[in-house]
Amino acid sequence: MSEWYETCFGEDYLIVYRHRDFSGARHEVESMIQWLRLPRGAKVLDLCCGMGRHSLALSQAGYEVTGVDLSEVLLREARSQDGAEKVTWLRSDMRCLPLAGGFDAVVNLFTSFGYFEEDEEQIRVLKEIFRMLKPGGRFIIDFLNPAYVIRHLVPHSVREDGDTLIDESRRIEEGYVKKDIQLTPKNGGGPSRMCRERVKLYTLEDFRSMIAAAGLQLETVHGSYDEGDYDAESSSRMIFTGVRP
């Protein structure tokens, strides 16, 4: 049986998450640049780069960027964008990267974490971030805020995208936030397709422990790209910034 993250980040992902635009990525990168405090030309690894929105924005801001993702479909989409030739694109599992390291910064964005069942597997990802960074290199990990997600969870929603009906069901179950996505072609255009996403819910203290276990040093936790420090109840995200000692 394939894991959900091996099958869900394909052609249907491009339909479900089409609303994530490149202008939003540029805005978020402006905040990241302030947090990372890196000179132009610094080497940045975008770990789980997806369609390449942030990789391309970082490249346009003057950084030497490598984008890594497991999905060949999303990497193909990334390579088709304007400016993609300036980014190095690589297909790999985030737990075992075929790279030597030497990066000034590693970013892992929009809940590209918590995909695995065992905590040790998540720590393997953090250890790879440690290995990729130069001593003194900086990291950003952008994760959901569990308390916010639980309080604002929308159990069910339906929307249309062109000729596709997108039916999404969400629930908190056994320490995970789970989402079932059913895509149905309208007007009898074919059978429905189903994808089931699953992300393990980790608290701030969980992250503190895992980041320390990987040898990294946590410095700041932001609540979004637009606000200051993280608030456990009201912040929509937990965005961790820190350094490899």
N, C-alpha and C positions, 0 to 999 in steps of 0.2 A: 504493500500500500504506500502510495506517495504521500508525503506530508503536505498539508494545505498550502504552505508557502511555495511548494514546488509546482503547484497546478493553478493557483489563483491569480498569479501575476502574469497573465497572458493577454490575449486579445480582449477578453471581456473586461479586464481591469481598465483598459484604455477608455472603455465606454462608461464604466461606473464612476471613474475619477476624472473624467474629462474636465470638470469644473475647477480643478487645481491649475491655476494659470501661471504663466511665466512672470507677469508683472508682480504678483504676490511674492514670488520667490526673490525677486530683486529687492523688494522691501525688507524681507526677512534677512537677506544677506547683508544689507546695510547694518542691521543690528549685530549680526555675527561678526562682521569686520571690527566693530568697536570692541566686542568682547574678546576677540582673539588677539587684537593688538599686533598684527603681523605686517611687515613691510611688503610692498608690491614685489612680486616675483617669488614669494614664499611658496613652498610646496604643500598643497592641501589634498587630502584624501577624503572623498565623499563616499562613505561606506553605506551601501544600499542606496545607490543614486537614483534608482527608478528611471523615470523618463528624462532625467538629467536637468531638471529645472534649476536646481541650486548649483550643480556643477557648472552650467553655462553662465549663470550669474556671477559666480566666483571667478571664472575665467575672464569674463568681461571686466571685472573689477581689477584685473591685473595679476591674478595668481596662476601658478602652474598647477593644474588640477588633474587628478586621476579619479575617475568615477568607476565604482565597482558595484555590480549587482548580479544576482543569481539568474535573473530572468533575461533570456535572449530577446524576447519580445520587447521588453521595456528598453533594453540597450539599443535595439534596432530603432526604436522611436527616438531615443536620445541622439543617435548618430545622424538622424535625418534633419536635425534642427540647424538653423543658421549658427555658425561659429563652432559647430561640433568638432571640426578638424583640429581645433586648438586644445582639445581635451583628450587625454588618454582613457579609453574605455576598456574595461576588463570584466569578464564573466568569472565569478567565483562565489563560493560559500563564505559568509563573513566569519566563520569560525576557523578558517584555515586559508589564509591569503597567500597567493604565490608571488609575494613581493618581499623585498629585502628591508623595507622600512625607510627611515631617513626623512620622514615628513615633518614639517613644521606644525601641522595641525591635522586633526581627523575630526570630521563631523558625521554624525549619525542622526538623521532627521525624520520628523513626522512619524514617530512610533515605529521605527524600523528595528525594534528591540522587543524582547519578550516573546519571541516566536516559538521557543522550545519548551518542552515540558519540565526539564530538569534545570535547577538553578545553576548547576555547574556548567551547563551548556551556555547560559547567558554570560557567566564569568569567563568562559573561553573567548567570547567575543570581546570582552573588556581587556583580556590579556593580549589579544591580537591588536587592539587599539594601542596598548602600552608598547608592544613590539614595533608597531608602525611608526611611533613617534620618536623623534630625536629627544635626548634629555633636554628638558625645558620646553618641549613641544606641548601644544595646548589641544584640548578636545572640547567638543560640544555634543551632548546627547540630549535629544529632544523627545520627550516621552509624554504620554497623557497623564493627567492628574486623576488618580483613581476616585477620590472623593467627589470631584466635579463630574466625572463620567457617571458615577452611580446616581448622583442627584439629578442629572440632566438627561439621563438615558431616554431616548425615544424608542419605545418597544417596536413600533412598526411604522413604516412609511412607504409610499408608492410614488414614483415619478416616471416621467417619460423622457427618453433621449432619442430624438429622431423616430425611427421605426421600432424602438425597443422599449418595453415596459420593464422598469426596474423595481422589484419588490424586495425591501430590506427589513429583516426582523433582527432585533438586538436583545441580548439578555446577559445578566451576570450569573455565572454558574461555575462552581468549584474553583473559585479564585481566578477566573478568566472573564474577560469581556468577549462575547461571541457574537458574530454577525453572520446570518444566512442571507445570501443574495441570490435571488432568482431573476433571471433575465428571460423575458418572453417576447419573441418577435410578434409585432402586431399584424393583424389581418392574415393570420394563418401562415406566417412566413417560415414556420419550422417549429421544432420542439423547444421547450424551455431548457435553460441551462442553469445549473446551481453551483454556487461557490460558498464554502463555509470558512470564514476567517476566525482566528482565535489568537488573542494576545493575553499573556499572563499579567495580572495586575500586581505591580510592585509599589510599595510606599516609599516615601523619602528615606526612611531609615533602612529599608531594604537596599536601596541604591547606595546609600553611604557605605553599608557593609560590603556590597559587591565591588564597588569602585575601589575600596581599600584593599580587598582581597586580590585585586588585579595589580596592585602596586601603584595605582594612580592616586592623585591628590585632588579632592573636590574643593573648589574655591567658592563658587557662587551658584545659587539656584534662582532662576528667573521664572516668573509665572506666565509670561508670554513674550512675544517679540516687541511688545509695545509698553510693557509696564515694568516696574522695578522688581523687588524681591517677591519670591513665591509666597503665596498665602494658601494654607492647606485647604481652606474652605472655598475660596472664591476664584482662585487661579484656574484657568483652563488647561494649562500645561505645567510640566516640570522640565525646565531646560537647564541641564547641568553643564557648567563650565569648570574646567580644571586643567591640571598640568601633569606631565610625567616628570617626577622629581629628577 
